[in-house]
Amino acid sequence: MKRIALLVIAALAGISLFLLASASANSDLFANSYPYLLALNGVVAVALAGLVGVQLRALWREYRTRQFGSRLKYRLVLMFALMALLPGVVVYAVSLQFVVRSIESWFDVRVDSALEGGIALGQNALDYLVGQIADKAEGMALELEDLPVSSTRLNRLREQAGVASLTIVSASGQLLTTVTDGRGSLIPDLPGPAQLRQARQFRKFSQVDSLPDGSLLIRVVVPMPGRSLVQEPPYLVIGQPVPETFARHVEAVQEAYRDYQQLTLGRDGLTRIYTLTLTLALLLALLGAMAFAFVLARRLAAPLLILAEGTQAVAQGDYSPRQALPARDELGVLTQSFNRMTRQLDDARAAAERNRAAVESARAYLESVLANLSTGVLAFAADGTLRAANRGAMDILGDPLEGFEDLALADWPRHEVFRDALLEGFAANEGDWHRELELARADVAPQTLLIHGARLPESSGGGSVVVFDDISSLIAAQRTAAWGEVARRLAHEIKNPLTPIQLSAERLLHKLHDRLDGDAQAMLERSTRTIVNQVEAMKNLVNAFRDYARLPAPQLGAVDLNGLIEEVLNLYESTPLGIRKELSADLPAVLGDASQLRQIIHNLLQNAEDALAGREAPELRIATCVENERVVLRTRDNGPGFPPEVLARAFEPYFTTKARGTGLGLAMVKKIVDEHGGDVRLSNPDGGGAEIRIRLCAVAADN
């Protein structure tokens, strides 16, 4: 919009200046239109000044707010304005002096004297011609004094005198007779009373008349000698045209003298007018130059600003192409080259971003895999400091390993046995090494670790990695499987002869009871009863072996663990054991087999009752809660706790410290919990007593 306004005002300024210059050169146009043209140029100058002021204000606002590119545009505008102002002022000063001196030179004294001399010379020449005509008139008047006046005689006198016309008028101015050479009017202009009076008074009258065609006519009036004393004498009028060349020169000199006098009278005003015109032209030129300076500054600064903005955007990470200029000059080529460079950078950044995303994805995938591995992974730098540890390592070691990142392996403040095993493996100078390590733990069963170490290649930064796993459950499972196979075979081999033994003992009692006397009969009954009871005990033991070896697969479903506990506890109302319940009110259902879970609760209660037998105020606390999205069943008594040898082998089949125990209770609990995807731990917590902690899978909320 500003550019259109500038073009319109510039066009108006050029047109008005042209008209003003034309008016200055044309006197008629100057006299009629100069004030209006001057006012028009003033209005255009004011409009142009307003436009320049608006542009200056906008530029100053940008400069004051430190808008990007304002300093460059400010310097360009200032430079272009000075380039226009300095030569313009110099030209204005020189032109003003030239105009003033030129006008002053028009009014030189010598020019004035020359014009006055020309006027005087022409006047003297006319006076000479008039004097000659007057002498001829007086001579012809004397010749006609005593002769009769006739046209023929007058014409002859006219021809002899070489004049154009002879006319005789009466004293009252009436035409009496006239003769002419035929080139002018047949009846010349007659003198008026004033002219006749002057001729009578001064004996002659002469004057030079200007004719409509621009020629000059000399007219002389003389009185004729009187023929009568009574009547006033007539007058002789001679008309003689001035030579055309002489008249033209005289008229030219007079016109020049008149113009010169007019110029002399308007000398100061003319100087002011030309000065004002020149000043207005300079003002319009300077304002137009400043307005175009803004346009040129924006045009020249546009590619530079595009490059500067693009450079800042690239520095901030924005590689999108900038606006390209359609110009084919160096600046346009530069912006196009910059856009090509930014596109290449954007493509390179996109490729690098894709590669980085791929690396990050692979890294995240690897971290996810390591985080979800139950196997522990430790990465060590070349200097032996810990670089990374996954969640499996922390869970196996039971330690978040906080503060271990900056410590060398030899300086670990905890896990001395594990640390020494790693140091021993690294000291062997082997590429890969394996160790099996058993870690003793306070109040819980010992832990068996299988450790595998390897050195990393130098191309990846060197160092080493250690992978280890808790194989305690695996060893226990192997033992359980082995004991299960032994139990199955023993049950088969032992159960077969038990029934014949029982039947044989009962048959002996039946056949010999009536044949023996009292003492022998009592001994037979006692012996037979012992055999039968022991056979029944052996059958029960064999059945227990069979059940352990052939534990059926659990029929999983949603089970209300709190309700199941309440149901089993109802069977122990008469027990001397004081049972305290701490069951969570919002406990979710567990995924399990109700009959097998009921068997677990029975075993836990029975073991607690056996362990607390003979103690004063025996007490068992049974609690449920939710931890890490799993349901926890916890029992704790106030007994002596688990002996260390029990913690190490409690879940092994047939291991028991009871005189009449089978050693299958906790082994059965362990097997059932494993089949349910849970885990069970034994411990001796602070404050005494024994604690059994079982974790089971909770049923998902959407199921």
C-alpha positions in Angstrom: 0.0 0.0 0.0 2.8 2.4 0.9 4.6 1.6 -2.3 1.5 2.4 -4.4 1.0 5.6 -2.5 4.7 6.5 -3.2 4.3 5.8 -6.9 1.2 7.9 -7.1 2.7 10.9 -5.2 6.0 10.6 -7.2 4.0 10.7 -10.5 2.0 13.8 -9.3 5.3 15.5 -8.2 6.8 14.9 -11.6 3.8 16.2 -13.5 3.4 19.2 -11.2 7.1 20.1 -11.5 6.9 19.8 -15.3 3.9 22.1 -15.4 5.6 24.6 -13.1 8.7 24.6 -15.3 6.5 25.1 -18.4 4.7 28.0 -16.7 7.9 29.7 -15.8 9.0 29.6 -19.5 5.6 30.8 -20.8 4.6 34.3 -19.7 0.9 33.9 -20.4 0.7 30.5 -18.7 2.9 31.9 -16.0 0.6 34.8 -15.3 -2.6 32.7 -15.3 -1.7 29.3 -13.8 1.5 29.8 -11.8 -0.3 30.3 -8.3 -2.4 27.2 -8.8 0.6 25.1 -9.9 2.6 26.4 -7.0 -0.2 25.4 -4.6 -0.4 22.0 -6.3 3.3 21.4 -5.9 3.0 22.5 -2.2 0.2 20.0 -1.6 2.3 17.2 -3.3 5.3 18.2 -1.2 3.2 18.0 2.0 1.8 14.6 1.0 5.3 13.3 0.1 6.6 14.7 3.4 3.7 12.9 5.3 4.6 9.6 3.6 8.2 10.0 4.4 7.3 10.9 8.0 5.1 7.7 8.3 8.0 5.6 6.9 10.5 7.3 9.3 8.2 6.7 12.2 7.7 3.1 11.4 11.5 2.7 11.0 12.1 4.4 14.3 9.6 2.2 16.0 11.4 -0.9 14.6 14.8 0.5 15.6 13.7 1.4 19.1 12.1 -2.0 19.7 15.3 -3.6 18.3 13.3 -5.4 15.7 15.5 -7.7 13.6 16.8 -6.0 10.5 15.9 -2.4 11.6 19.5 -1.3 12.0 20.4 -2.5 8.5 17.4 -0.7 7.0 18.2 2.4 9.1 21.8 2.5 7.8 20.7 1.9 4.2 18.1 4.7 4.3 20.6 7.1 5.9 23.2 6.3 3.3 20.8 6.7 0.3 19.3 9.9 1.9 22.8 11.4 2.3 23.7 10.4 -1.3 20.7 12.3 -2.5 20.9 15.2 -0.1 24.5 16.2 -0.4 24.6 16.5 -4.2 21.1 18.1 -4.2 22.2 20.8 -1.7 25.3 21.6 -3.8 23.3 21.8 -7.0 20.7 23.9 -5.2 23.2 26.3 -3.9 24.9 26.6 -7.3 21.6 26.9 -9.2 20.3 29.6 -6.8 23.5 31.7 -7.2 23.2 31.2 -11.0 19.6 32.3 -11.0 20.2 35.3 -8.9 23.2 36.4 -10.8 21.4 35.8 -14.1 18.5 38.0 -13.1 20.9 40.7 -11.9 22.7 40.5 -15.2 19.5 41.3 -17.0 19.5 44.8 -15.5 23.0 46.0 -16.4 23.4 49.8 -16.8 24.9 49.3 -20.2 21.7 47.5 -21.4 19.6 50.3 -20.0 21.7 52.9 -21.8 21.7 51.0 -25.0 17.9 50.7 -25.0 17.5 54.4 -24.1 20.0 55.3 -26.9 18.0 53.2 -29.4 14.8 54.9 -28.4 16.4 58.3 -28.7 17.9 57.4 -32.1 14.6 56.3 -33.4 12.9 59.4 -32.1 15.5 61.7 -33.7 15.1 59.9 -37.0 11.4 60.3 -36.8 11.8 63.9 -35.9 14.0 64.4 -38.9 11.5 62.8 -41.2 8.7 64.9 -39.6 10.8 68.1 -40.1 11.3 67.2 -43.8 7.6 66.6 -44.3 6.8 69.9 -42.4 9.2 71.9 -44.7 7.6 70.4 -47.8 4.2 71.2 -46.4 5.1 74.9 -45.8 6.6 75.2 -49.3 3.5 73.7 -50.9 1.3 76.0 -48.9 3.2 79.0 -50.2 2.9 77.7 -53.8 -0.8 77.4 -53.4 -1.2 80.9 -51.9 -2.3 82.8 -55.0 -3.3 79.8 -57.3 -6.7 78.2 -57.5 -6.8 74.9 -55.8 -7.5 71.9 -58.1 -7.0 68.2 -57.8 -4.6 68.2 -60.7 -2.4 70.8 -59.2 -2.5 69.1 -55.8 -1.6 65.8 -57.4 1.3 67.3 -59.3 2.6 68.9 -56.0 2.2 65.6 -54.2 4.2 63.8 -56.9 6.9 66.5 -56.8 7.1 66.4 -53.0 7.0 62.6 -53.0 4.3 62.3 -50.3 1.5 59.8 -50.0 -1.5 62.2 -49.6 -2.4 65.9 -49.8 -5.6 67.1 -48.2 -7.1 70.6 -47.8 -9.6 71.1 -45.0 -11.5 74.1 -43.9 -10.9 76.0 -40.7 -13.7 74.0 -39.2 -12.2 70.7 -40.2 -14.3 69.9 -43.3 -12.8 68.2 -46.2 -12.3 70.5 -49.2 -10.2 68.3 -51.5 -7.7 65.5 -51.3 -5.3 63.5 -53.5 -3.5 60.2 -52.7 -1.1 57.9 -54.3 -3.8 55.2 -54.2 -1.9 52.8 -51.8 -3.8 53.9 -48.8 -7.3 55.0 -47.9 -8.9 57.3 -50.5 -10.1 59.6 -47.7 -7.4 60.0 -45.1 -8.2 60.7 -41.5 -9.0 64.3 -40.9 -7.4 66.4 -38.1 -9.5 67.2 -35.1 -10.2 70.7 -33.7 -7.4 70.4 -31.1 -4.9 69.6 -33.9 -6.2 72.5 -36.0 -6.0 74.9 -33.1 -2.4 73.8 -32.4 -1.5 74.3 -36.1 -3.1 77.7 -36.1 -1.3 78.7 -32.9 2.2 77.3 -33.7 1.8 77.6 -37.5 2.2 73.9 -37.9 1.2 70.6 -36.2 2.9 67.3 -36.7 2.5 63.8 -35.2 3.3 60.1 -35.9 0.3 57.8 -35.8 0.4 54.0 -35.5 -1.8 52.3 -38.0 -3.8 49.0 -37.3 -1.4 47.1 -39.6 1.5 48.2 -37.3 3.0 50.8 -39.7 3.7 54.4 -38.8 2.2 57.4 -40.6 3.6 61.0 -40.3 0.9 63.6 -40.4 1.7 67.4 -40.8 -0.9 70.2 -40.7 0.0 73.7 -41.7 -2.3 76.7 -42.4 -2.4 78.1 -45.9 -1.8 81.8 -46.4 -5.0 83.6 -46.3 -6.7 84.8 -49.4 -9.4 86.7 -47.6 -9.2 89.0 -44.7 -12.6 88.0 -43.5 -12.5 84.2 -43.7 -10.2 82.0 -41.7 -7.7 80.3 -44.0 -7.9 76.5 -44.8 -5.3 74.0 -43.7 -3.0 71.8 -45.8 -2.6 68.2 -44.4 0.2 66.0 -45.6 0.3 62.2 -44.9 3.5 60.3 -45.4 4.0 56.7 -44.2 7.3 55.9 -42.4 9.4 53.3 -44.3 8.3 49.8 -43.2 11.8 48.7 -42.1 12.4 51.8 -40.1 9.0 51.5 -38.4 9.6 47.9 -37.6 12.9 48.6 -36.0 11.5 51.5 -34.0 8.6 49.4 -32.8 11.0 46.6 -31.8 13.2 49.0 -29.8 10.2 50.5 -28.0 8.7 47.0 -27.2 12.1 45.9 -25.8 12.3 49.0 -23.8 8.8 48.4 -22.4 9.6 44.8 -21.5 12.8 45.9 -19.9 11.0 48.4 -17.8 8.4 45.8 -16.7 11.2 43.4 -15.7 12.9 46.2 -13.8 9.7 46.8 -11.9 9.3 43.0 -11.1 12.9 42.3 -10.4 12.6 41.3 -6.7 9.4 39.4 -7.3 11.0 37.5 -10.1 13.9 36.6 -8.0 11.6 35.4 -5.3 9.5 33.4 -7.7 12.5 31.6 -9.3 14.0 31.0 -5.9 10.7 29.5 -4.6 10.3 27.4 -7.7 13.9 26.1 -7.3 13.4 25.4 -3.6 10.2 23.6 -4.1 11.7 21.5 -6.9 14.6 20.7 -4.6 12.3 19.8 -1.7 10.2 17.5 -3.9 13.3 15.9 -5.3 14.8 15.3 -1.8 11.5 14.0 -0.4 11.1 11.8 -3.4 14.7 10.6 -3.0 14.1 9.8 0.7 10.9 8.0 -0.1 12.6 5.9 -2.8 15.5 5.4 -0.4 13.1 3.5 1.9 12.0 1.4 -1.1 15.5 0.7 -2.2 16.6 0.0 1.4 13.8 -2.5 1.8 14.6 -4.1 -1.5 18.3 -4.3 -0.9 17.8 -5.4 2.8 15.2 -8.0 1.9 17.6 -10.8 0.8 20.1 -9.8 3.5 17.3 -10.0 6.1 16.2 -13.3 4.7 19.7 -14.7 5.0 20.1 -13.3 8.5 16.7 -14.7 9.7 17.6 -18.0 8.0 21.0 -18.0 9.8 19.3 -17.4 13.2 16.7 -20.1 12.4 19.5 -22.6 11.5 21.3 -21.7 14.7 18.1 -22.5 16.6 17.6 -25.8 14.7 15.0 -24.7 12.2 16.2 -25.8 8.7 13.0 -25.0 6.8 13.6 -23.1 3.6 13.3 -19.3 3.7 11.4 -17.2 1.2 13.3 -17.2 -2.1 13.7 -14.0 -4.2 12.8 -14.2 -7.9 15.7 -11.8 -8.7 18.5 -13.1 -10.9 21.2 -10.9 -9.4 23.8 -12.0 -6.9 21.6 -11.5 -3.9 18.8 -13.6 -5.4 21.4 -16.4 -6.3 22.7 -16.1 -2.7 19.3 -16.6 -1.1 18.6 -19.5 -3.5 21.9 -21.1 -2.6 21.2 -20.6 1.1 17.8 -22.3 0.7 19.5 -25.2 -1.1 22.0 -25.4 1.8 19.2 -25.4 4.4 17.3 -28.1 2.5 20.5 -30.2 2.5 21.0 -29.5 6.2 17.4 -30.4 6.8 17.8 -33.7 4.9 21.0 -34.4 6.7 19.4 -33.6 10.1 16.4 -35.7 9.2 18.7 -38.6 8.3 20.6 -38.1 11.5 17.4 -37.9 13.4 16.2 -41.1 11.9 19.5 -42.8 12.7 19.4 -41.3 16.3 15.8 -42.5 16.6 16.8 -45.9 15.4 19.7 -46.0 17.9 17.4 -44.7 20.7 14.8 -47.3 19.7 17.4 -50.1 19.8 18.8 -48.7 23.0 15.3 -48.5 24.5 14.5 -52.0 23.3 17.8 -53.2 24.8 17.1 -51.4 28.1 13.5 -52.8 28.1 14.9 -56.3 27.6 17.5 -55.8 30.3 14.9 -54.2 32.6 12.5 -57.1 32.2 15.1 -59.8 32.5 15.1 -61.7 35.7 18.8 -62.4 35.1 21.1 -59.8 36.6 23.4 -57.8 34.3 26.3 -55.6 35.4 28.4 -53.5 33.1 31.8 -52.3 34.2 34.1 -49.7 32.6 37.7 -50.3 31.7 38.8 -48.9 35.1 36.5 -51.3 37.0 33.8 -48.8 37.9 30.1 -49.8 37.6 28.5 -48.3 34.5 25.1 -49.9 34.5 23.0 -52.4 36.4 19.5 -53.7 35.5 16.6 -54.3 37.8 17.2 -58.1 37.8 20.7 -57.5 39.4 19.2 -55.3 42.1 16.4 -57.8 42.8 18.8 -60.8 43.0 21.3 -58.9 45.2 18.4 -57.3 47.2 20.2 -53.9 46.9 19.4 -50.8 44.7 23.1 -50.3 44.3 22.9 -46.6 45.0 26.3 -44.9 45.0 28.0 -47.8 43.3 28.3 -46.0 40.0 31.4 -44.1 41.0 33.1 -46.9 42.8 35.6 -49.4 41.5 34.6 -53.0 42.1 37.3 -53.5 44.7 35.9 -50.6 46.7 32.3 -52.0 47.0 31.2 -51.6 50.6 28.7 -54.5 50.5 28.4 -57.9 48.9 31.9 -58.9 49.7 31.6 -62.5 48.7 30.0 -61.6 45.4 32.6 -58.9 44.8 35.5 -61.2 45.5 34.1 -63.8 43.1 33.9 -61.1 40.3 37.5 -59.9 41.1 38.7 -63.5 41.0 37.0 -64.0 37.6 38.4 -60.8 36.1 41.9 -61.6 37.5 42.0 -64.9 35.6 42.7 -63.0 32.3 40.2 -65.1 30.5 37.9 -63.7 27.8 34.9 -65.6 29.3 34.6 -67.1 32.7 32.0 -68.9 34.8 31.5 -69.3 38.5 28.8 -70.8 40.8 28.5 -69.1 44.1 26.4 -69.7 47.2 25.6 -66.7 49.2 24.5 -67.0 52.8 21.8 -64.6 53.8 20.6 -63.7 57.3 17.3 -65.2 58.3 16.5 -66.5 54.8 17.7 -69.5 52.8 21.1 -69.3 51.1 21.2 -68.1 47.5 23.0 -70.0 44.7 24.2 -67.8 41.8 25.5 -68.8 38.4 27.9 -66.1 37.2 29.1 -65.6 33.6 31.7 -62.8 32.9 33.1 -61.5 29.6 35.3 -58.7 28.4 34.0 -56.2 25.9 35.9 -55.3 22.7 38.1 -52.2 22.8 36.1 -50.8 19.8 33.1 -50.4 22.0 35.0 -48.6 24.8 36.4 -51.7 26.6 35.3 -52.9 30.0 33.4 -56.0 30.9 30.0 -57.4 31.5 28.7 -59.8 34.1 25.5 -61.9 33.8 24.3 -63.8 36.8 21.2 -65.6 37.8 19.7 -67.0 41.0 19.4 -70.7 40.4 18.3 -71.5 43.9 14.8 -72.2 42.7 16.2 -74.2 39.8 18.2 -76.3 42.1 15.3 -76.7 44.4 13.1 -77.7 41.4 15.7 -80.2 40.3 15.8 -81.6 43.8 12.0 -81.6 44.0 11.8 -83.4 40.7 14.4 -86.0 41.8 12.6 -86.5 45.1 9.3 -86.8 43.3 10.7 -89.6 41.1 12.1 -91.3 44.2 8.8 -90.9 46.0 6.9 -92.4 43.1 9.1 -95.4 42.9 9.2 -95.9 46.6 5.5 -95.6 46.9 5.1 -98.3 44.2 7.6 -100.6 45.8 6.5 -100.1 49.4 2.8 -100.1 48.9 2.7 -103.5 47.2 3.7 -105.7 50.3 1.8 -103.6 52.9 -1.6 -105.1 52.1 -0.4 -108.7 52.4 1.4 -107.9 55.6 -1.8 -106.4 57.1 -4.0 -109.2 55.9 -1.5 -111.8 57.3 -1.4 -110.2 60.7 -5.2 -110.0 60.8 -5.5 -113.7 59.7 -3.0 -114.8 62.5 -5.2 -112.9 65.0 -8.3 -114.6 63.7 -6.8 -118.1 63.6 -4.8 -118.1 66.9 -6.9 -115.9 69.1 -9.1 -118.7 70.4 -6.3 -121.2 70.8 -4.2 -119.2 73.2 -4.7 -118.6 76.9 -5.1 -115.1 78.4 -1.5 -113.8 78.4 -0.7 -115.2 75.0 -3.9 -114.0 73.6 -3.2 -110.4 74.9 0.3 -110.5 73.5 -1.1 -111.7 70.1 -3.7 -108.9 70.0 -1.1 -106.3 71.0 1.4 -107.5 68.3 -1.3 -107.7 65.6 -2.6 -104.2 66.5 1.0 -102.9 66.2 1.5 -104.5 62.8 -1.8 -103.1 61.5 -1.2 -99.6 62.9 2.3 -99.5 61.4 1.0 -100.7 58.1 -1.6 -98.0 58.1 1.1 -95.4 59.0 3.2 -96.7 56.1 0.2 -96.5 53.8 -0.4 -92.9 54.8 3.3 -92.1 54.2 3.2 -93.8 50.8 0.0 -91.9 49.9 1.7 -88.6 50.9 4.7 -89.5 48.7 2.2 -90.3 45.9 0.4 -87.0 46.3 3.6 -85.1 46.3 4.9 -86.8 43.2 1.6 -86.6 41.4 0.3 -83.2 42.4 -2.6 -82.4 39.9 -2.4 -79.3 37.7 -4.3 -76.4 39.4 -7.7 -75.5 38.1 -7.2 -71.7 38.1 -10.0 -69.3 38.7 -10.8 -66.2 40.8 -10.5 -67.1 44.5 -11.5 -64.9 47.4 -8.4 -65.4 49.5 -9.9 -63.6 52.6 -13.0 -65.8 52.4 -10.9 -68.9 52.0 -8.9 -68.0 55.1 -12.1 -67.4 57.1 -13.4 -70.7 56.0 -10.2 -72.6 57.1 -10.0 -70.7 60.4 -13.4 -71.9 61.3 -11.9 -75.4 61.7 -9.4 -74.1 64.2 -11.8 -72.5 66.7 -11.0 -75.0 69.4 -7.2 -74.8 69.0 -5.2 -73.3 71.8 -3.4 -71.1 69.3 -4.4 -67.4 69.4 -5.0 -66.3 65.9 -5.1 -62.6 65.0 -6.4 -61.7 61.6 -5.3 -58.6 59.6 -7.1 -59.1 56.3 -7.2 -56.2 53.8 -10.7 -55.0 53.2 -10.1 -54.2 49.5 -8.1 -57.3 48.6 -8.6 -58.3 45.0 -9.3 -62.0 44.0 -6.3 -64.2 43.4 -5.8 -66.5 40.4 -5.6 -70.0 41.8 -7.1 -73.4 42.7 -9.3 -73.1 45.8 -8.6 -76.7 47.0 -4.8 -76.3 46.7 -4.8 -72.9 48.3 -6.9 -74.3 51.1 -4.3 -77.0 51.5 -1.6 -74.3 51.8 -3.5 -72.5 54.6 -4.0 -75.8 56.4 -0.3 -76.6 56.2 0.7 -73.1 57.5 -1.7 -73.3 60.4 -0.6 -76.9 61.2 3.1 -76.0 61.1 2.5 -73.0 63.4 0.4 -75.1 65.8 3.2 -77.7 65.9 6.0 -75.1 66.3 4.2 -73.3 69.2 3.1 -76.5 71.1 4.1 -76.2 74.8 4.6 -72.4 74.7 2.7 -70.0 76.9 0.3 -67.7 75.1 1.0 -69.0 71.6 0.0 -66.5 68.9 -0.2 -66.5 65.2 -0.9 -63.4 63.1 -2.2 -64.0 59.6 -2.4 -61.0 57.2 -3.2 -60.2 53.6 -2.3 -57.1 51.5 -1.4 -55.9 48.0 2.2 -55.2 47.1 3.3 -54.3 43.5 0.1 -55.6 42.0 0.4 -59.0 43.8 -1.6 -60.4 46.7 0.6 -61.2 49.7 -0.3 -63.8 52.4 1.8 -63.4 55.5 1.9 -65.5 58.7 4.0 -64.7 61.7 4.1 -66.5 65.1 5.8 -65.6 68.4 7.9 -68.8 68.5 11.7 -69.2 68.4 11.9 -68.8 64.7 13.5 -71.0 62.0 16.9 -72.5 62.8 19.6 -71.7 60.2 19.6 -75.2 58.9 15.9 -75.1 58.4 16.1 -71.8 56.4 18.6 -73.5 54.1 16.6 -76.7 53.5 13.0 -76.0 54.5 11.6 -76.6 51.1 13.4 -79.8 50.4 11.2 -82.9 50.4 11.5 -85.1 53.5 13.5 -82.6 55.4 12.0 -82.1 58.9 13.0 -81.5 62.5 9.8 -83.1 63.9 10.0 -86.5 65.4 6.8 -87.6 63.5 7.0 -85.3 60.5 7.2 -86.3 56.9 9.1 -83.3 55.6 6.5 -82.7 52.9 4.4 -79.9 54.4 6.5 -76.9 53.3 7.7 -78.8 50.2 4.1 -79.2 49.2 3.4 -75.5 49.9 6.4 -74.5 47.8 5.3 -76.7 44.9 1.7 -75.4 44.9 2.8 -71.8 45.1 5.2 -72.4 42.2 2.4 -74.0 40.2 0.3 -70.8 40.8 3.1 -68.5 39.5 3.9 -67.1 42.9 6.8 -67.4 45.4 7.2 -68.2 49.1 9.9 -66.9 51.5 10.8 -67.9 55.0 12.5 -65.4 57.4 13.1 -64.5 61.0 12.0 -60.9 61.3 13.2 -58.4 63.9 11.3 -58.9 67.1 11.4 -62.7 67.0 9.2 -65.4 65.6 9.0 -67.0 62.2 7.4 -65.5 59.2 6.2 -67.1 56.0 5.5 -64.8 53.1 3.6 -66.0 50.0 2.9 -63.9 46.9 0.2 -64.8 44.5 -1.1 -63.3 41.2 -4.1 -61.0 41.4 -7.0 -61.2 39.0 -6.9 -58.3 36.5 -9.6 -55.7 37.1 -11.1 -56.1 33.6 -11.5 -59.8 34.2 
